[in-house]
Amino acid sequence: MDIKNAQQEVDNWIKEHGVRYFNELTNMAQLTEEVGEVARIIARRYGEQSEKESDKAKDLGEELADVVFVVLCLANQTGVDLQAAFDKKMDIKAKRDHDRHHNNEKLK
């Protein structure tokens, strides 16, 4: 599924199940909360913090999907075509960073 279709699927879900979008500020707070849940898993599972038993069952993919869902909500309610924005960003990064990382001694 491409991003444009994902935006439409989220919009359909909101209209069918969600009543309406939360306002932008609420969704920004929601996004921060979801990113925090991703950070918690990463810090404990892949970082140096120990993972609590209650955290071991948490699904990183599900938490990342929560982040994507809220980002898509924010894009929809602010009129952002996220597919076009992503495509533009990838083009910029490809041109700007073409050799940048290959020449980075820290990555060798």
C-alpha positions in Angstrom: 0.0 0.0 0.0 1.4 3.4 -0.9 1.1 6.4 1.5 -1.7 8.1 -0.5 -3.8 4.9 0.0 -2.9 4.7 3.6 -4.0 8.3 4.2 -7.3 7.4 2.5 -7.7 4.3 4.6 -7.1 6.2 7.8 -9.6 8.9 6.7 -12.2 6.1 6.0 -11.6 4.6 9.4 -12.0 7.9 11.2 -15.3 8.5 9.4 -16.6 5.0 10.0 -15.3 4.4 13.6 -13.7 7.4 15.0 -16.6 9.9 14.8 -14.1 12.7 13.9 -10.4 13.5 14.1 -9.0 14.7 17.4 -7.8 18.3 17.0 -4.2 18.8 15.8 -2.9 19.5 19.3 -4.4 16.4 20.7 -3.0 14.3 17.9 0.4 15.9 18.4 0.3 14.9 22.1 -0.9 11.4 21.0 2.0 11.2 18.6 4.5 12.1 21.3 3.0 9.4 23.5 3.3 6.8 20.8 6.9 7.7 20.0 7.6 7.4 23.7 6.3 3.8 23.6 8.6 3.0 20.7 11.5 4.6 22.5 10.8 2.6 25.6 10.9 -0.7 23.7 14.1 0.3 21.8 15.9 1.5 24.9 15.2 -1.7 26.8 15.3 -4.3 24.0 18.2 -2.9 22.0 19.8 -0.4 24.4 21.5 -0.7 27.7 18.4 -0.5 29.9 17.0 -3.8 31.3 13.7 -4.9 29.9 10.9 -5.5 32.5 8.9 -8.7 32.2 5.8 -6.6 31.5 7.6 -5.0 28.5 8.8 -8.2 26.9 5.4 -8.9 25.3 5.1 -5.5 23.7 5.2 -5.6 19.9 7.6 -3.0 18.3 5.8 -3.3 15.0 2.4 -2.5 16.5 3.9 0.6 18.3 5.5 1.8 15.1 2.2 1.3 13.3 0.6 3.5 16.0 3.1 6.2 15.2 2.3 5.9 11.4 -1.4 6.0 12.1 -1.2 9.3 14.0 1.2 10.8 11.5 -1.4 10.0 8.8 -4.1 11.6 10.8 -2.1 14.8 11.2 -1.3 14.8 7.5 -5.0 14.3 6.6 -6.3 17.0 8.9 -3.7 19.6 7.9 -4.1 18.9 4.1 -0.6 17.4 3.6 -0.2 15.0 0.7 2.3 12.8 2.5 3.1 10.7 -0.6 4.2 13.9 -2.5 6.1 15.2 0.6 7.8 11.8 1.1 8.7 11.5 -2.6 10.1 15.1 -2.6 12.1 14.4 0.6 13.6 11.2 -0.9 14.7 13.1 -4.0 16.3 15.8 -1.9 18.1 13.2 0.3 19.3 11.3 -2.8 20.8 14.4 -4.3 22.2 16.0 -1.1 23.5 12.9 0.6 24.6 10.9 -2.5 28.2 10.4 -1.3 27.9 11.9 2.2 27.6 8.6 4.1 30.0 6.7 2.0 32.7 9.3 2.9 31.9 9.3 6.6 34.8 7.7 8.4 32.5 7.0 11.5 30.5 4.6 9.4 33.4 2.4 8.2 
